Amino acid sequence: MKSLRIVFMGTPEFAVHSLKAIHESHHEVVGVITATDKMGGRGGKKKIESAVKKYAVEQRLNILQPPNLKSPEFLHNLKVLKADLQIVVAFRMLPVAVWDMPPLGTFNLHGSLLPKYRGAAPINWAIINGDAETGVTFFKLKHEIDTGDVLLKQPIAIDPMETAGDLHDKMMHVAAEVVLSSVNKIAADDLAFFPQDDSKVSKAPKIFHDTCKIDFNQATTTVFNFIRGLSPYPAAWTNLDGKQLDIYRAHALISKHDYTAGTILTDHKKKLRIATLDGYIEVKELKLQGKRKMDVNSFLNGYTITDCEIIQNPSLSNL
């Protein structure tokens, strides 16, 4: 099998495992394209580098951080790398001049079983919608986002208690295997593409803070999936004593009750529940505005909720 000259494009930790798999193979990573450095931390004085850049620096790989993917300077620098192939994992949308440059094309790894969940947040939406399965898809880029012909798919089961963060961590290892397997297929000219069925398209749009507010006036399972689908980021939230309360982990308790949806119930010791239409969300991990993330026991040991109902019913307490 021949060795390919590859340009890798990616930014977050999710992409690092795929870059590592290619770099440790017999293929040559001739360039790494990642996001520009940002300033952050206290006072905005700390330089923040992408996870992909950190790995590339450690491995002494050639790094490009173009602020503008259409600039003549960047396009020239990319062209002189003479890549056979470009691989994209969790990067931004590319202009035609970039993705059409290498002779073998540009391929993308997407975190869903395309055409399901085209868009920016496929992992989140798969869990929010209560899916039992998702996966990764390796496809060849064309102009419309997430629409190219598919080379390889790999299904991944979603555990009923998994959060988006849990699934992300599981998926990035599978993604790395799929990326390397696909690159080897391309190198061996073992290619069998199949088009996406546009009649089965669903969307996974970007998620914003305002849309992360929890509506407890829904079925318990719906609320539970919403919470785990947004954990750990950007986090589902509600209000507690006039402050924002982020909920990261919870259990779903199905039980008839007479409480108004959204009512907070607690024993001020170990239990914190919020009523839904047909049961309760039992909070396990949370973060109140101005405080650190913690488990519910630690929270209740240091904070007294004022606007709440007290858990006294023995049958409720034993749920």
C-alpha positions in Angstrom: 0.0 0.0 0.0 1.4 3.3 -1.0 2.0 6.2 1.4 -0.1 9.3 1.0 0.9 12.9 1.7 -1.9 14.2 3.9 -3.0 17.6 5.1 -5.1 17.3 8.3 -7.6 19.9 9.3 -9.2 20.0 12.8 -9.3 21.9 16.1 -10.8 20.2 19.2 -9.7 17.1 21.2 -12.1 15.0 19.2 -9.9 15.5 16.1 -6.6 14.8 17.9 -7.2 11.0 17.9 -7.7 10.9 14.2 -4.6 13.0 13.6 -2.6 10.7 15.9 -3.8 7.6 14.0 -2.7 9.0 10.7 0.6 10.3 12.0 1.5 7.0 13.6 0.7 5.1 10.4 2.9 4.8 7.3 1.3 7.9 5.7 2.9 11.3 6.0 1.2 14.3 7.6 2.7 17.2 5.6 0.6 19.9 7.2 -1.9 20.5 10.0 -4.5 23.3 9.6 -6.1 24.4 12.8 -7.8 27.4 14.4 -5.9 30.6 15.3 -4.7 31.1 18.9 -7.1 33.0 21.1 -6.5 35.0 24.3 -8.4 34.0 27.4 -8.1 33.2 31.1 -8.0 35.9 33.8 -7.6 39.3 32.2 -7.6 37.7 28.7 -3.8 37.5 28.9 -3.3 33.7 28.4 -2.8 32.3 25.0 -5.2 29.5 24.3 -4.1 27.0 21.6 -6.3 24.3 20.1 -5.9 20.7 21.1 -4.9 19.8 17.6 -2.2 22.5 17.6 -0.8 21.2 20.9 -0.5 17.7 19.6 1.1 19.0 16.3 3.6 21.0 18.2 4.6 18.0 20.4 5.1 15.9 17.2 6.9 18.7 15.4 4.4 18.7 12.5 4.1 21.6 10.1 1.3 23.9 11.3 -0.8 26.5 9.5 -3.3 28.7 11.3 -4.9 30.9 8.7 -7.3 33.6 9.9 -8.8 33.6 6.3 -9.1 30.4 4.4 -9.5 32.3 1.1 -6.3 34.4 1.4 -3.8 34.1 -1.5 -1.0 33.6 1.0 -2.7 30.6 2.7 -3.8 29.1 -0.6 -0.2 29.3 -1.8 1.2 27.8 1.4 -1.3 25.0 1.2 -0.5 24.3 -2.5 3.2 24.0 -1.9 2.6 21.1 0.5 1.6 19.0 -2.5 -0.8 16.9 -0.5 -2.4 13.9 -2.2 -5.4 14.1 0.2 -6.9 16.3 2.8 -8.8 15.0 5.9 -11.2 17.2 7.9 -12.3 16.3 11.4 -14.2 19.0 13.4 -13.0 22.0 11.5 -14.9 24.8 9.8 -16.5 25.1 6.4 -14.0 25.1 3.6 -14.1 27.3 0.4 -14.0 25.4 -2.9 -10.4 26.6 -3.5 -9.3 24.6 -0.5 -11.3 21.4 -0.6 -10.9 21.0 -4.4 -7.1 21.3 -4.3 -5.6 17.8 -3.7 -5.8 15.3 -6.6 -7.5 12.6 -4.4 -9.9 15.1 -2.9 -10.9 16.2 0.6 -12.7 13.9 3.0 -14.6 14.7 6.2 -15.4 12.7 9.3 -18.9 13.5 10.6 -20.3 12.5 14.0 -23.5 10.9 12.8 -24.8 8.3 10.3 -25.4 10.7 7.4 -27.7 11.9 6.1 -29.1 11.9 9.6 -28.1 14.9 11.7 -26.4 17.1 9.1 -25.1 20.2 10.9 -23.0 21.4 13.8 -24.3 19.4 16.7 -25.0 15.8 15.7 -23.9 14.2 19.0 -26.1 16.5 21.1 -29.2 16.0 18.9 -28.9 12.2 18.8 -29.2 12.1 22.6 -31.7 14.9 22.9 -34.0 12.9 20.5 -33.5 9.7 22.6 -31.8 7.7 19.8 -30.4 4.3 20.7 -27.8 4.4 18.0 -25.6 6.9 16.1 -22.3 6.6 14.4 -19.6 8.2 12.3 -19.5 8.8 8.5 -16.5 9.3 6.3 -17.4 11.1 3.1 -16.0 13.1 0.2 -16.6 16.8 0.4 -18.6 18.7 -2.1 -20.1 22.2 -2.1 -23.3 21.7 0.0 -22.4 21.0 3.7 -22.4 17.3 4.8 -23.8 16.1 1.4 -20.9 14.2 -0.2 -20.8 10.6 -1.2 -20.0 8.2 1.6 -17.0 5.9 1.7 -17.4 4.4 5.2 -19.9 4.3 8.1 -19.6 2.9 11.5 -22.7 2.6 13.9 -22.2 3.3 17.6 -24.7 2.3 20.3 -25.9 5.0 22.7 -26.2 3.9 26.3 -29.5 5.0 27.9 -27.6 6.9 30.6 -24.9 8.4 28.4 -24.4 12.2 28.2 -23.2 14.0 25.1 -19.8 14.1 26.7 -19.7 10.4 27.3 -20.7 9.7 23.7 -18.2 12.2 22.4 -15.3 10.4 24.2 -16.5 7.0 22.9 -17.0 8.3 19.4 -13.6 10.0 19.0 -11.8 6.6 19.3 -14.1 5.0 16.8 -13.7 8.0 14.5 -9.9 7.6 14.5 -10.3 3.9 13.5 -12.7 4.9 10.7 -10.4 7.7 9.4 -7.4 5.5 9.2 -9.3 2.6 7.6 -10.7 5.0 5.1 -7.3 6.6 4.3 -5.9 3.1 3.7 -8.8 2.3 1.3 -8.0 5.5 -0.6 -4.3 4.6 -0.8 -5.1 1.1 -2.0 -7.7 2.5 -4.6 -10.3 0.3 -2.9 -13.1 2.8 -3.3 -16.8 2.1 -3.3 -18.8 5.3 -2.8 -22.6 5.5 -2.2 -24.7 8.6 -2.3 -26.7 9.9 0.6 -30.5 9.4 0.5 -31.8 13.0 0.7 -35.3 11.7 1.7 -33.8 10.6 5.0 -32.1 13.9 5.9 -32.5 15.4 9.4 -30.8 18.4 10.8 -28.5 19.0 13.8 -28.3 22.8 14.1 -26.0 24.7 16.3 -27.2 25.0 19.9 -27.5 28.3 21.7 -27.7 29.2 25.4 -31.3 30.5 25.2 -32.5 27.2 23.8 -30.8 25.2 26.6 -33.4 26.3 29.2 -35.3 23.2 30.5 -39.0 23.0 30.0 -40.2 20.8 32.8 -43.8 20.9 31.4 -42.9 17.8 29.3 -42.6 14.0 29.9 -39.8 13.0 32.2 -38.0 11.0 29.6 -38.0 14.0 27.2 -36.5 16.3 29.9 -34.0 13.6 30.9 -32.8 13.2 27.3 -32.5 17.0 26.9 -30.3 17.3 30.0 -27.9 14.5 29.0 -27.9 15.7 25.4 -26.5 19.1 26.5 -24.0 17.8 29.1 -21.4 18.9 29.7 -21.6 21.7 27.2 -23.4 24.0 26.7 -25.4 22.5 29.6 -29.2 22.4 30.2 -30.3 25.0 32.8 -33.1 26.2 34.9 -33.5 28.9 37.6 -33.1 28.3 41.3 -33.7 31.1 43.8 -33.2 33.6 41.0 -29.9 32.2 39.8 -29.0 30.0 36.8 -28.7 26.3 37.7 -26.9 24.1 35.2 -27.7 20.4 35.4 -25.2 17.9 34.1 -26.3 14.5 35.4 -29.7 13.3 36.5 -32.0 10.3 36.8 -35.5 10.0 35.4 -38.2 9.0 37.9 -41.6 8.1 36.4 -44.3 8.6 39.2 -47.7 10.2 39.4 -47.9 13.3 41.5 -50.0 16.5 42.0 -47.1 19.0 41.8 -46.9 21.7 39.2 -44.2 21.0 36.6 -41.0 22.7 37.6 -41.7 22.4 41.4 -38.4 21.8 43.3 -38.5 19.1 46.0 -35.7 18.4 48.4 -34.9 16.9 51.8 -32.0 19.5 52.2 -29.7 16.5 52.6 -29.3 14.1 49.7 -32.3 14.5 47.4 -33.1 17.2 44.9 -35.9 16.6 42.5 -37.8 18.7 40.0 -41.4 17.8 39.0 -42.2 17.0 35.3 -45.6 16.1 33.7 -45.3 12.5 34.7 -42.6 12.2 37.3 -39.4 13.8 38.5 -35.9 14.6 37.4 -33.6 13.6 40.2 -30.5 15.9 40.0 -27.1 14.2 40.5 -24.6 16.8 39.3 -25.1 20.5 39.0 -23.6 24.0 39.1 -25.3 27.0 40.6 -24.3 30.4 39.1 -21.2 31.7 40.9 -20.3 28.3 42.3 -18.3 25.3 41.0 -19.7 22.1 39.5 -20.5 19.5 42.2 -22.5 16.4 43.1 -25.9 17.0 44.7 -24.9 15.9 48.2 -22.1 18.5 48.3 -24.4 21.1 47.0 -27.1 20.5 49.6 -24.6 20.4 52.4 -23.6 24.0 51.6 -26.7 25.6 50.2 -30.3 26.0 51.5 -32.9 26.2 48.8 -35.7 28.6 49.8 -38.2 28.2 47.0 -39.0 24.5 47.3 -41.2 21.7 48.7 -39.9 19.5 51.4 -39.7 15.8 50.6 -41.6 14.1 53.5 -43.7 11.5 51.8 -42.0 8.2 52.6 -43.1 6.6 49.3 -41.5 9.6 47.4 -38.4 9.5 49.5 -37.8 5.9 48.7 -38.1 6.3 44.9 
